[in-house]
Every structure is written in C-alpha cells, then in structure tokens.
Amino acid sequence: MKHKKNSTAKLNVLEVTHLTKNYREQKAVDDLSFAVSEGEILGLLGPNGSGKSTTINCILALLKYQQGEIRIFGEPMTPASYDLKRKIGVIFQEVAVFDELSVYDNIDFFCGLYITDAAERKAKVEKALQLVGLTKYRKYLPKQLSGGLLRRLNIACGIAHEPELIFLDEPTVAVDPQSRRRILDNIKKLRDQGATIVYTSHYMEEVEELCDRIIILDHGKIIASGTTAELKQLVKDRSVKQVVGPTLNDVFLELTGRELRD
Amino acid sequence: MFWQNFKYNLKLILRDRSLIFWTLAFPLIMALLFNLAFSNIENSEKFEPMAIAVVENAEWQKQEIFQKAFAALSAEGEEQLFHTEYLSETGAATALENEEITAYLEFQNGQPKITARENGINTTILKTVVERIGEQSQVVQEILRKNPAQLGELVRQEAPNLKDASRPHLSYTMVEYYTLIAMTCLYAGMISMTAVNRFLANMSLSGRRVAVSPTPKRWLILSGLSASYLVQVFGLALLFTFTIFGLKVDYGENFALVLLLSLVGCLAGTAFGVFVASSIRVSENAKTGLMIALSMFGCFLAGMMGITMKYVVDTNLPLLNQLNPANLITDGLYALYYYDVCERYWSNIITLVIITLVIICISIWNLRKEQYDNL
C-alpha cells in the first residue's frame, strides 16, 4: 500500500454528506452523513434493507442519488473519476468473478483494469494469490473451488491492485470458520499495510474484532455511531432494564429492534 | 490495456460453448440443411429452354435490338432461354397448332404481338422478356455491345418470376446462401452483446467490478468489439470453407469482393450487438431474444424465406431495406453477381460502414458516464 498507517495525520479519505437515495417513493438512504479517516476500519452495520449496500453503491458512483455529496481523497466522486477509482478496491457481497477464467486469469483481468504495466501486474497478482492462500489453486476454474476459496478469490480480485480505500461488503457470508479466520487475518494485513476500509457484516464478533468505529444504520439513517465501547455504554445508559456487560449483538438488537426484517 | 482486455475477451468468448454453437456451428448446420432441402428442388425445376418462333417478316428485319437479343437468348449454353425458329407467319401458326412451339412473336406496325396456345408460365416469361427488351432497349443495346451473355441475367433480374425457375446462380440455394452469410454476419452481434454485457453493472456481478474500475468504457467496448469481430470472422471463414469445399457452392468470379462485403457486414453485425447491449436496458435474455428476432427479421426482409419478400420490400418500402444490414449484405452480393463491381455494391458497403460508425459512437456515448437507478 502506498500510505503506511500514520496516527499523526488523520485525513478524511471518504466524506459522505447528506446523501439521499430513493427507490421510487421509498427512501433507501436518508440524509446520511459520515466520514472515514485514513487508516481507519469503519464498520457499517444494519439489518437487511437498512441501506448499507445502497450507500456503498452510491459512493462507488454506480447508483444515481437524489441529493448529497461524496468526496474521496477530497475529490468529488463521479462515474468518470478515473484517478480516484484507481485508488479504490471493492469486494462485493456476491462473488463477482468470471466462471470461464481460471483463478489466476480472474485476478489478472481485474488487476489489469487498474495496472497496465505487465511486470508490475504479474507481481501484484502473485502477491494477492499468496495473501489469500490461493497460489496452488491458480489454474482452477471458479466452479472447482469450495465456497471459502471462492470468497478468497473474490477478495483477491478486489485488492490485487493494492487500493488505498477498500469496501468490503459482507465478505465472509457462507464460509466455514477456517476460511473466515483467514479472511479476517487478510483484512487486518490490509489495514496494517495502510489501507482505509469500510466493512459491512452481519457477524458482530467480526465487526468487534476488526473495526475502529461502527455506524449502525436502519431505514437508511444512522441510529448510532462510535467505538464498540461507546456503543455498549450507550445501550447501558438508555436501557430500562439493567444490561450486564452487553455484547455488540445485544447493542445491535437493542438499537434496531427484534422484529424480523424483509 | 486494450490488448489485455482483448486477450481476456477472446478467452471468455471461446469458453462460452453456447455462444460458440450459435455463432459458429449453427450457420454450418443451416448451410447443410439448405443444401439438402433445396438441391433436389433445383434439379427438378431446372429451366428448360422454351421452343418459340419468330415471324421473320419485313417488320422483324427493322427490329435490330430484338434480333440481337433473341439471338443471345437462344444461344446454346447455361444462359439459353429459348429455342427460336424463324418462320413465316403461316409456318409459325402451323408449328403452334402442331404443338411444336409454345408461342410465336410477330411484329405488326412496329409493335410486338405474342400468340400462344395457352396462358401459362412460359407465355408469361416470353411476354416479360419482350416487354423488358422494349422498355430497356438502351440498356439492352449496351449489354449486347459489351457482353451479350449477360442479357439473360438482366432479363431474369428484372423479372422476378423467372428468378426461381432458371439457372443455378439464381437458384433458391444461392439466395439462401447469401442470406445465410448475412445472418452469420449479424450473429456476430450475439457475441459482442454478450461481451459488452459482461462489463455492465446492471447485467452481471463481474460487470459491477468492471464498472468501478478506472478503465474507460470506450476501451472495454473496443476490446470487446474487436475480440467478437475476430471470432465471427473465423466463423465466416468456416462457413465459406464449408460451403465452397464441402457443398461445392460457387460464389462467382469476384470472391475477394464477396469476402470484403462479408467482413464489412460482420463489423456492422458486431457493432449492432454492442448497440443493443449498451442502449437497451432489459435483461440479458430479453436482449438475446431481441438480437435473434431482429437478425432473423432482417434476413426475412432480405429474402431468406423467399426472394419475393425482398422484391416486395424493395418496391414498396425501399428505405427499410436500405437501412437493413441483412439486405445491404445480400443485395451487395446480388449486385456483385449481376453487374460485377458496380455502384450498388460500393454504395451498400459505404452504408454499412456509416451505420457501423454511427452505432458505435452512440454506444460509447451511452456508456460513457453510466449510472443506474437501481442494481
């Protein structure tokens, strides 16, 4: 990574201001504002349909939005912000690779969209293969990989070009504990190398382990934000019944409710 | 960047078995079926020269163009339309009565008159020929001066009823092969459409990953288009090899120009696929259906299911066929055959190139800064 983590300089890598996105009449994201500083891992939590993925897709300039401003590295983010896009990596919720290409070719193709120099790209692809532990599977087709290996390939495709800002949208869904451990370790490595990360997940223990700060979204709005300790204290303070040593899961359920979501 | 994307586009295309079947193998199967279906019809319906007579009187002696035209049309060989006897008026009437001839032609006061036993297809053919020679005496005169053998072609080309019933080059099969070439060219659009869909965020998950990358869409489109074109050119090469060496199809003397038109047509087909992928926001299946339907409809209007359709559209809705890539390809091939290298052939090629450039520009513009309402 180009930027080593530096605790003295905390620039805002990402700034979202008054973001509003409607799907027809329904507000998916409602006047959302937050910032992510350099080297930080921000956890975006929320029940299904709370607006996490929509927020990320708006930030990436994939979705149109009705109102608000998005700045990355201080520059406004638009579909034609090619210099900004070069610094961004995305790991989508679903595995987004080509079934017809081998593990190596998939990483090489996506990395090639960012890195034009063949020698530099080759080195980065090898590094990514190593990072996610897929070196020996390089010639495999995606259909020959297990769910956990596929998730690791998905991550490798998103980070091979060594981005400075990474969006990870539920990267550990449906993987076994061993693969999850590996993926979490990889994310820590990326952070240690200086990357700024926006991380969404439904697994509270992951968020607690990884994230420096957490934003809890519901119905497109921020309902709470802070460090894990701050959120736990918030629940302790507002709870009618005495909650003893709440976990982040308790915090989440307390804030977003216990009724089922669509 | 272009070559990297081109390489992977090529890999992706070649590993898509369904796409390869429909674009490379399907035209070969169609060619084989056409050959099996139409070769027998052709043999059984091969045109036999018609026995006629011309009344050789003083009036006939004044009709220099008709004399030369009938001599050319009665000369032995593939082009022969008539067995012509030159008789007196009585002799012609007797021959008709004895059923030695189908009809006879006589000039009275400078006007041609046809007397026939009955009004059948042969009488219609003779009437059509006489009318066309009369109407286009200047053109006929020019052809007779340069290449009398082409007169039969002109007569057949101007009289659609004759087209299906006469010589091999105007057979059902040749018409089908021409439209099959057009279909193969347009099917290139299936490949390019699939290639561009892979880069669209609303079409595929991998498309989302591509859409957030810093690679401008124009490079992705151009690399997808180039890889698709290369694959379909290979498909065309297979089709030509199979039809020429396997099915013994004769594409005439200007084969290089047949190839040139096919290559340009293939480029137009490829661009058409890019246009559908980039300009129409429906599901991938709907786009595929639309591509097949438009390609087949274009070929239908160009005469794939019967040459009469092309004639009807050319006559009543000429603009439609002037903008129909399938017709521009088949029409260019007809023109090439009838007139050698002619204005119509080059005009069709230029139109195809213009259509291609316009739709590529529109496609790039459409995708330039694309954002979606939902994904």
Interface residues (C-beta under 8 A of the other chain):
Chain A: Y23 N57 L60 A61 L62 L63 K64 T78 P79 A80 Y82 D83 K85 R86 I88 V90 F92 E94 V95 A96 V97 F98 E100 L101 D105 D108 F109 F110 G112 L113 Y114 T116 A118 C157 G158
Chain B: M1 Q4 N5 Y8 K11 L12 R15 D16 R198 A201 S204 L205 S206 R208 R209 V210 A211 V212 S213 P214 T215 P216 R368 K369 E370 Q371 Y372 D373 N374 L375
